[in-house]
Amino acid sequence: MAKYQQAVQTLLDEIGGKANIQAVSHCMTRMRFVLVDPKKANEKAIEAIPCVKGTFTQAGQYQVIIGNDVATFYQEFTKYAGIEGVSRDAVKSAAKTNQNPVQRVVGALGEIFAPIIPALICGGLILGFRNLIGEVNLLGGGTQSLTDVSQFWAGLYNFLWLIGEAIFHFLPVGITWSITKKMGTTQILGIVLGLTLISPQLLNGFSVATTAAEDIPVWDFGFAQVQMIGYQGQVIAAILAGFVLVYLEKFFQKICPEVIRMVVVPFCALVPAVLIAHTVVGPIGWKIGDFIANIVNMGLASNVKLLFAALFGLLYAPIVMTGLHHMTNAIDSQLVNTYGGTNLWPMIALSNIAQGSAVLGMIVLQKRNERAQQINIPACISCYLGVTEPALFGVNMKYVFPLVCGMIGSACAAMISIGTGVTAISIGVGGLPGILSIFPEYWVNFLLAMLTAIVVPFVLTIVVGSRKLGREERGLVTAGAPAEPETTAETTSQTPAPATTQQADNVLTAIADGRVIPLSDVPDEVFSQGVMGDGVAFEPTGDTIYAPADAEITVVMADTKHACGLRMDDGTELLIHVGVDTVDMGGDGFTLHVSEGDKVRRGQALITFDANKIAAAGHPTTTMLIVTDPGAHSLVTHTGRDVKHGETPVAELG
């Protein structure tokens, strides 16, 4: 008899039956369904199933929380229901059918640009540095730049253009590659298509405007001529060309016999795609891109530009929370290509700074609330460095008024930025370091806007918060009765325990270098509400996760590499989960050092992760250590301090 026979039968019935399931997969702790009609799911009945720890809906997926044994449950469920399980990518694709067209378009743009953004940021910093050493006359009484007086700086100026040109002029290659990667087709064909758009055989796209029509080279087919124009820096044209290639390849994959597919499909997909790119979608995309850039530029340069700036600055943070902000990446890139710079991006950087400054106000207000500070301080630092999600979701949305104060400060700063003509060379780091991507002649103006984005939200948050926040939230009084001694079951201690290298078997040590925080501060309700069990969380400063005790590896996510389960010698079961919603990354940025069945020692490396990739994907790096099955033990945790992996105790099993 199957372990979960009754549970899977009940779940299938209460979720609406097989006919209501469009797709299903699982991650480390959850079943993930895409339902034909989500309203048919009987949530109360599902949550009443003994092995179900909770349910919620996110990004078009109905998620049922099972726990560490979800893999076994999933196998029994799919077998009983007669359903073929699919990959998480397939579930995500199916979930998009529950989204409206705007959400799908914006989501697609976000997935296309996400892998490219690190290069764009790097390129923006490089171009900013080149302008500083080559275009700003700092010497000779304001008549000479560094490159004018030093061969070293002149050589560096020329060398850095090698990278800048590769990133911005050859951007179509990155876009067409990213599209084929996202759509699951042949990535090298996407790269080749991108190269045909910026080939040196073609007239450089940036030279078209200054070249007479009769001097533009053509391919002469006898009955027709096609202009040999490059699409350097073009965004929309590259996106359209990439999708033409993808759908051609999928079409020929479907109709070609497998025995000749390797030969026929690449040829029949790539050659027409290149021809269509240069004759149809390329020129159309160029016009669309210029139209979008012109419209946005008109808004930024018109008589109502201050109103436009105020609205954009006010609404950008809520736009980030909906995911619609990914659209601005394409617009910014098009503005850079068309006008040589963007007025839009500085306002984005200022919005990030404003939200971080609202959190800074909360830090001052809650300086005596140790638990709040554990999330306030990292969120503020992260926001000032351009990653806003921890601040938006972990602090500002929680209290609402800091979000509004940040929005007001952002609107004020945006009006100063647009009113004084601040222009960025390209997309850059969206926080305080963003000044490096601003044309040097606008640095003073941008600093004024930055000062506004810091002061206004900070002061407003202090003023409003002093009235809105209760004494308990500010840490001026202690909530409830005094805490029981640490030996009492189910208590959480804020008193640091001494770090030692030799620990008792019942002690769990830090799984990462960094800071340990209460589970309640994790920006994921499944973990923060203790659905999976009690434990602690970490804001890691390193890139490696280590074993908290001697144990056996009971389960690993071999494909996504972001989580693993352990069992201690006394039967206590643990779960380690790196990041929030990082299952969506499909293993990109993670390295798993252990396999199921391995015996590990305290302090042994389990998982390595790339924090930059996690941040670029829009996820927090907060890492959870959960005691999913404590057996007969009680748990005492120690939070609110800096820790060292393998040494600092973070919990004891009583």
Secondary structure, DSSP 8 states (H G I E B T S, - for coil): --TTHHHHHHHHHHTT-GGGEEEEEE-SSEEEEEES-GGG--HHHHHTSTT--EEEEETTEEEEE--TTHHHHHHHHHHHHT-----HHHHHHHHGGGS-HHHHHHHHHHHHHTTTHHHHHHHHHHHHHHHHHHTS--BTTTTB-HHHH-HHHHHHHHHHHHHHHHHHTTHHHHHHHHHHHHHTS-HHHHHHHHHHHS-TTSB-GGGGGGS-GGGS-EEE-SS-EEE-B--TT-SHHHHHHHHHHHHHHHHHHHHS-HHHHHHHHHHHHHHHHHHHIIIIIHHHHHHHHHHHHHHHHHHHHSTTHHHHHHHHHHHHHHHHHHTGGGHHHHHHHHHHHHHSSBSHHHHHHHHHHHHHHHHHHHHHHTTT-HHHHHHHHHHHHHHHTT--HHHIIIIIHHHSHHHHHHHHHHHHHHHHHHHTT--BSS---SSGGGGGGB-GGGHHHHHHHHHHHHHHHHHHHHHHHHHHS-TTTTTSS--SS----TTSTTEEE-S-----SS--TTEEE-SSSEEEEEGGGSS-HHHHTTSS-EEEEEEESSSEEE-SSSEEEEEE-TTT-SEEEEEETTS-EEEEEESSSGGGGTTTTEEE---TT-EE-TT-EEEEE-HHHHHHTT----EEEEEEE-TT--EEEE-SEEE-TTTSEEEEE-
